[in-house]
């Protein structure tokens, strides 16, 4: 639509980029985005194998709207703060609830 109202649009993004860290190549993909207009956040996934379509080897949350807007320093910083994804989604607070009896 021409003659827009000034609202920002999300442009098509790169699907993935390759990042070199410590002599290893990582494939970086966006695996999630914030849905609010106040905080533009991306959930990035890092894969050791570019063919892997499963869960990432590492992941992190970073400020940004689209992958193509991130520069090399931002990607390297995102990698440094990334961690392996949690596989156990249980919460420690409730971990022993099944072992309790009623008194």
URCORZI-V963371 format. One record per run of one state. SS is the DSSP state (H for helix, E for strand, C for the rest). FROM is the first residue (numbers start at 0). TO is the last residue. Records with the same first field share a line. If there is no record, write none. Layout:
BEGIN
SS = FROM-TO, FROM-TO
END
This chain:
BEGIN
C = 0-15, 21-22, 33-39, 47-56, 63-65, 69-70, 81-81, 83-90, 94-95, 99-102
E = 16-20, 23-32, 40-46, 57-62, 82-82
H = 66-68, 71-80, 91-93, 96-98
END
